């Protein structure tokens, strides 16, 4: 990534913005998504689910959160080892 120099903060802020017709916009979005997915890979269950009771929905959500927490802990333990 090239280094840019700015005379003031406003010029730096303007450099962060991209217009709709910017030819590099799609590449910038792909880079942002790639970075964010590496930082926080969500793995959210896809699709729509129906439940008879709110308690069933809450149990599924809690189970998903618990699996996610365990996966993150396992991943961080592997990185530190």
MODELLER restraints for C-alpha pairs under 7 A, 6 or more apart:
rsr = mdl.restraints
at = mdl.atoms
rsr.add(forms.Gaussian(group=physical.xy_distance, feature=features.Distance(at['CA:6:A'], at['CA:12:A']), mean=5.90, stdev=0.5))
rsr.add(forms.Gaussian(group=physical.xy_distance, feature=features.Distance(at['CA:18:A'], at['CA:25:A']), mean=6.68, stdev=0.5))
rsr.add(forms.Gaussian(group=physical.xy_distance, feature=features.Distance(at['CA:51:A'], at['CA:57:A']), mean=6.00, stdev=0.5))
